[in-house]
Amino acid sequence: MTAPQVGTWDLLRPLAPQVLGALVRRYGHFDTAEDAVQEALIAAASQWPEQGVPADPRAWLITVASRRLTDLLRAEQARRRREDALAARTPPDAWLTPAADRPPPGGDDTLILLFMCCHPVLAPDLQIALTLRSVGGLTTAEIARAFFVPESTMGQRISRAKRRVRDSHVPFRMPAADERPARVAAVLRVLYLIFTEGYASTAGASLFRGEVAAEAIRLARIVHRLLPGDAEAAGLLALMLLTDARRPARTGPGGDLVPLAEQDRSLWNAGYIAEGVELLTAALPRGPAGPYQVQAAIAALHDEAATARETDWPQIAALYGVLMELSPNPMAALNHAVAVAMARGPGAGLALLEELRDDTRIAGHHRLHAVRAHLLEMSGDTAAARASYLAAAERTHSLPEQRYLHARAARLAGAAVRPEGPAGD
């Protein structure tokens, strides 16, 4: 099915997960409910421009989708069997819910839908795909383009995710209190991964995919609004805003990468920076900081520095040390090495990089070679730096990064060498 027109979709998009959640809560049948919601959205897109927006758009959509859902279930001759199966495996108080157009007690349909999409029975790639499809409202084709896979492949992933949710017999409700911390962590991790892919594309002709990053921010806002007391939810939203604030300056006129130290800071999104700092300031006093809050604090130090020279590298290095204690991972260690080099000199950073040589999780990653090249260049070893830049360029699938790394290597060679193949396009 085609998506509604862009103007109408701006109005319908935030309602779509609410309507889907309401139908799944009331009737079950995730797949069929989603089809019914899509048809209700298409009906709204065709009728509302001429007839006007109803007084209660959400109730209108739920009514239309509920009727369509009933028709679909009857057409499949499965309504009685599915209801019997649901009743047999689910306690009555878990499925005898209020009407679909009434919100569930103690929860919000959008948040519950997020929890369902990020259920532990799903692998991370399935969590991301299902979240973008069911909560984000992206079409299968849009998600496939975002992650550079064929539409058929992404369709299979989404279908597989729905089957696993169905077969797990997960009731549509907020997780129990003892389940919630792990489930919230899964939701935040999925949103973090979605944003990261949107802000720094791992492959392709563009350095970033703004629509994917924007969707992650929108979903993070929903989670923060629905979980106002969760400091890490606030920290993740702050991290996204403080990071995405720099996006307008990350590329030059031709789409080439502009490193942080050379960016025109007047292009940064001051509104995002102010909002991110405010969120972080409110979240930090609530208790021990989590990984997203620490990363947001690092981003804030970068954003609040008037110039690259004024960046508080010693404090950033200290915060990366804290981050590695909270969430040990090679990427944090790599960033820590950069911060140490900026604070204490390239030799100190290069020494830390040596500790990552044998870490299989990052040994072949282009960023390790790119960082080594930068630190070697800082130390004056131009020949070794050039070799590392070329090694990094061979390992990245991002064309803007390839062009940037080849340009750095060419500059060190003392000649403007145009790279061969796609990197030079």
Summary of the structure (lengths in Angstrom):
residues: 425
radius of gyration: 24.2
end to end distance: 35.2
largest distance: 75.9
contacts: 1350
relative contact order: 0.06
helix: 71%
strand: 1%
